[in-house]
Amino acid sequence: MNEVKICSDFIETPKKRNSSLNFLGSPSSPLAIYPELLGKTRGIQQIENDHSGKMVWPIFCYPLAELNSKEVFTNIIKLAKNPNYSANGVVHVIINNEAEDFCNPQIESSCKLVKIFAEYLNAPVIHVKADDVDSVIYVMNLAAEYRANHLRDIVIDLITPTSVYSPKNVALAGLIRELLIGDKYPLISSYIRELSDSKVISKGILEEQKDVYLKKLTRLHSARTSQQYPPFMIKKKNLVNLEKRYKEPLTGASPVVVQKITQAMTTSSRDCVSTESYELQVKRHDLLVNNMLDWDICETLAYTTLMQEGKNVRISQNSRDQHPGLNFLNGENGNSLHPAIGTFPILGEFKLCRSDVPPFATAGFETGYSSIMTNTLNIWEAPVTLEPSQLHSIISHYFTLESEEDLASTGVTLIVPNYLQASDNGTKKYYSCQPQRILEACEECEMITSMNDQLQNCNIIVANVSTPANFYHILKRQARCLKQRPLLCFVPNDHRNFSPSFSSLEDILGDTSFQSYIGDPDIASNSSVQHVILCSGKVYYDLKNERALRNFQNKVAISRIEQIFPFPYNNIIQDLERFPQAKVWWVQEEECGEGCWNYIELRLFGILGDEASLKFAGRHKRTNGKYTNLKLSDEELRYIFDMISDSS
C-alpha cells in the first residue's frame, strides 16, 4: 500500500477552500484497494467528526475488466450496503476501454454491465466519452454535486475508444510512452493545443506550468533513485536509534479496575439480559471465585481495560461466529450492550461489527481504518469456514511488501483459528492454516536479534499464544505500541470456550507483560533433563498430558515459543543454557511442510550450531491435506514420545 500526496501540488483548488487530495495505490488489484479506501475514508471521517460523510469523499477509479471479477463485484456491493463499512457514498470512475465506438454492439455489452452494477448499488450512472475532455469535466462536476447533496454512490462510465486513444493514456507512464513513440498525440497534448488555439490559456502560462511540473518530477525522481540499499537489507533510516530504544510495555492492569470490571461482568440482573448471556455470567462468576481466568474473561478484560484508558475497540467478525461474551443481549428488546457500560465515568467506544460481508473485504477495511485511527484496537476475526488460500491471499495482498516505502503504518489485529473447517460429504474436516506460507511474507534483518529492535523493524508480528493471560497481554501490547505493525495471532478453535488452559489474576495484574517465550515452569535447571521439546500454541497441553502419563517430568522439558515472528532468539538461548546436555525437538500439530518447521529450523540451527542436536516431530502425512480432528491423536502422541525415548 502506498499513499501518494505529491500529486496534490499540481492541482489548483478554488480559493477560500481548505481542501486536500490523497492518492491511494497498491501493488495488488482493485480487489484489495477498494476495502482499504473505504477504511481510510471512514477513519478520516471519524477524525474530522464528519459522521455524515459530507467533508471526506472516497473516489475509486478502476478498469471495467476488474468489474467482471465476481469477487470485486461482490465486495463492492456488500461493503456499500453495510452501514458498518460504508463511507456514505463513493464516486466510482470506471475506465471502460472495451468499446470501439457508440455504434458498436460491444459498447452496448460493456455499458450493460456498468448499468447492472449501478442498479445493485442503487446509484445513477453517467456514460461519457473520455476523449471529450469538456464533457468529462462537466460530468465530474455533476457527480461531485450529486455526492455532496445526496451522500450516495454514483457511477461514471468513462468510455475510452481504443481506435482513437490507447487505454495506456490514462496512466502517466503510458502518457510518457506515447510521447516517446510519437505515433499519435496523447489526449492531454491534444487538449492543451485546443485550449491554446482557443485562447483559453496563453502559451507563456502553459510553458511556465510545464517547467514547474517537470522540475518537480525531476527532483522527486532524483531523490528516489539516489537512495541505494543492498538487497534484502533493512534501510538505515528505519533502524532503531539505540538511544531511543523501544521498551516492552507493561500491560498489567490495576487490581481496582479489574475488580470493577469483573463485578460488572457477573452481576447483571437476569431480567436485563438474555438467557444465554445470563448463563455466561454464572459461568464467569464460578471461574472468578476460584481465581480461574479463561480465554473469554481475559479477552473481555483486555478490551475493557483499554476502553477504561480511553482507547476504542472495533471488532469485525462473521455473523455466524457470534458469541455472547463481547456484548450482552437485552432480554426484552434484543439490543446488545457492553457489560462495562456505566462502570467508569469515561469509557472508550466499543464497536462489534457482525456481517456477511466477504472476509477479504472486511480485512481490507480494518487494515485501512487502523492506519488512520491509531487510538483504536482494530480486530479482524477470521471465520472458521475461511479457506487457507483465502487467508494467504489476504496476507499477500495487504502485508507482503515490495519495498520499505510501501509499508503503511497499520495496527490491525488478525485473530485466526489454528484450523479452518470444511464440510466433506456432511462430515467436518479441518485444514491447517499453513503458518509456513504466512511466515514467508515476513521480512526481517538477520543481523538484529534483540526483540526490541526486531519489533521496530518487522512488517508484521506473528504469534501463537497458549494461555489466556498471554492473549490478554498481546492484545494490550498491540494497542499501546507506538510504532504500529499488523498482528496475526493464532488461537485455538472456539478459543473463548477452550477449556484445557486457565490463567490467574496474578498473571494480568501489576507489572506483568507479554511473554514471547515461556520456558518449562515445572522444571528447574537440571542436568538430568535429556530432551527439550519446543512447541507453539495449544499442542503444549497434549504434550504435557502425554509426558505425565509416561512419568517423564524429569527427563523431558516442554517450552513454548509464543511469538514466532519476530523470533525470540535471546530468550531461547537463555532457556536452553539450563539444559546443556539435552537434545532439542520441535513438535507441531501440522505436517512437516505445513507448520512452522521450515522457518524454525533455520533459526534454531543458527542458535545450536549442531544439526544433529535438532529433531522434528509432527503429524503423519495426509493424502488429501485434511484432518479429522483438531489435535494430535493418541497414536501420534505415543509415536512422538516413543521416538524421544528411543533416541535417549
Buried (B, 14 or more C-beta within 10 A) or exposed (E): BBEEEEEEEEEEEEEEEEEEEEEBEBBBBBBBBBBBBBBBBBBBBBEEEBEEBBEBBBBBBBBBBBBEEEBBBBBBBBBBBBEBBBBBBBBBBBBBBBBBEEEEEEBEEBBEBBEEBBEBBEBBBBBBBBBBBEEBEEBBEBBBEBBEEEBBBBBBBBBBBEEBBBBBBBEEEBBEBBEEEEEEBBBBBBBBEEBBEEEEEEEEEBEEBEEEEEEEBEEEEEEEEEEEEEEEEBBEEEBBEEEEEBEBBBBBBEEEBBEBBBBBBBEBEEEBBBEBBBEBBEBBBEBBEEEBBBBBBBBBBBBBBBBBBEBBBBBBBBEEBBBBBBBBBBBEEEEBBBBBEEBBEEBBEBBBBBBEBBBBBBBBBBBBBBBBBBBBBBBBBBBBBBEBEBBBBBBBBBBBBEEBEBBBEBBBBBBBBBBBBBEEEEEEBBBBBBBBBBBBBBBBBEEBBBBBBBBBBBBBBBBBBBBBBBBBBBBBBBBBBEEBBBBBBBBBBBBBEBEEBBBEBEBBBEEBBBBBBBBBEEBEEEEEBBBBBBBBBBBBBBBBEBBEEBEBBEBBBBBBBBBBBBBBBBBBEEBBEBBEEBBBBBBBBBBBEBBBBBBBBEBBEEBBEEEEBBBBBBBEEEEEEBBEEBBBBEEBBBBBBEBBBEEE
